[in-house]
Amino acid sequence: MSQATVTRVLDTLHVLEVPIPFPMKTVTVVVDTAQPVTLVDAGLYTPEARTALEEGLAQLGLKLSDVERVIVTHHHPDHYGMAGVLEELGAEIYMLGSEWERGGLYWRDWENWLPKQLEGMHENGLPRDLHDSQEQFHRFLCGLVRPAQNVKLLREGQTVTLAGREWEVLCLNGHADGHLSLWLPEEGLLLAADAILPKITPNIGLWIYSRPNPLADYFGTLGQIAALGAARAIVGHHGPLMTEVTARAKSLKHHHHERLDFLLGVVRQQPDHAYALARRMFTRSLNEANLRFALAETLAHLEYLRLEGQLGRESRDGVLIYHSGG
């Protein structure tokens, strides 16, 4: 049985749901069968994902080698992983310049970034006895990515042609520093990827290589999405399509303000490091992947509060402690 689910969205534009070994179960890959044959996002670099992508393309009368252009929304493995393979088969790879400069650089210089990322986690309270398990998980993630070598850079405000229509390139930061989305106003259709999701909240995390205030970036993104008034969005997970886009943007903004209020209240009672505060905010049992996300998301919220002057931060014995007051 085929692993690929193919759904037609608009004219020659289709979406494939490609498997990933994470709780979301699939990632959405968009296929335009018109010339140039285009993918938006590429899926993971795994045998299962490649097979599903090949099967999905076959349902549309295509092979991997027919793909001429890949537009990558952001550098996370489930969206970028197969980009290098498709490049080797002849496709041109496109990404926002701001994403290539940060996320793209992370994969190109991964061995140098890894110790910095792990040390940054320890500086924010991650116990040293969790070092090996986190390193092992980061190495597992690296194995899911075949980076592209030459990327053509897009910029916000440009247009790209898909399904014979002109789509506006948007930069919807927060989940990633240069998260690309595409907007087709005459259809009210937003190709959102992970900028907004219907059933889960996109992870808004602070990483060693990322912009200093990703949550502020994301509040800006949610405002942009609400202002578009999209009727539908093609989303990266739990889709592939969603409606009530504006209402969801407003709900996500409220969710993050609730988390800010929670952290502000906890820190005012007891100063602490980000890892301890993450365990207060995410109380369930966490595996290596979810612990990594929880720490990064907690950091994003704490740094938002610090940069807004509502919290202070100081180093104690090599660990950063957040406290009340600017």
C-alpha positions, 0 to 999 in steps of 0.5 A: 500500500502506498504511504503517500496521500495526495490531495489536489488543492488548486489547478495543478497544485497538489499536496502530499502527506509524507511520513515523519518519525515524530508525533505529528506523523506527516509533513506536507509537501506541495507539488505543482505539476506545471512547468517548472515542476516544483516542490514546496518543502522536501520531507526528511532524508529517510528511506520511508520519506523518499519512498512516499515522495516517489509514490506520491509523485508517481500518482501525478505522473512524475519522478524525483528527477522531474522536479526542477525547483524546490522552494524550502519554507524553512531549514527544519529537517522535516521540511529541508531534509531531502533538499540535497538529494533533489539538488543532486538530481537536478533541481534548483533549491530556493530559500529566503536569504535570511533563512539561508544565512542562519538555518542554512548555515547551521547545517553547513557548519553543523559540527561546529554548531553542535558543541555551542548548542549543547553548551548553551543548553547547559548554561541555561540549566540542563543537567550535565548528566543529560549531555550524552542523550541530547548529543545523541538526539542532535546527531540523529537529527543531523542524519535526517538532513542532506543539505543543499550546496547551492541555494538561490535566495528569495526575498520578501515581497517577490512573487513566484509562479505556482499553478499559473498564479503569482504568489507573494513571498512572505517572511513569517518569522518566529518558528524559524528566523526566515520562515517563507510562506506564500500568499495568493490573495485572489483565492484567499489561500496562504501556503503557511507551512509551520507559521500556523498550525491547526491542532498544535502550537508551532514551536517558538524556540530560542536556539544558539544561532537564532535571532534574539527575540523569536517570540516578538517575531512570532507576535508580528507574524500572527498579526500579519496572518490575521491581517491577511484574512485568509480563507484557507491555509496549507499547513505543515502538519495536521492538515494539509488544509485548515480554515478559520485561519484568523481565529487560530492566529488570535488563539495562538497569540492568547496562548503565548501571553498565557505562558508569559504570564505563567513564567512571570508569576513563577520567577517573581516567586523564585528566581531560577534557570530556564531548564527548571522553569521549563520543567514547571511549564511542561510538567509531563514526561519529556523525551529527548526531542520534547525536552529540547523543544521545551527548553528552547520555547521556555527560553524564547518566552523568558528572553521576551520578558527580559528584553521587555524589561520585565525580568532580569538575568544574571550568571551564577556559577556558570548558569543563567538565572532569571529574576524579577526586575529589569 
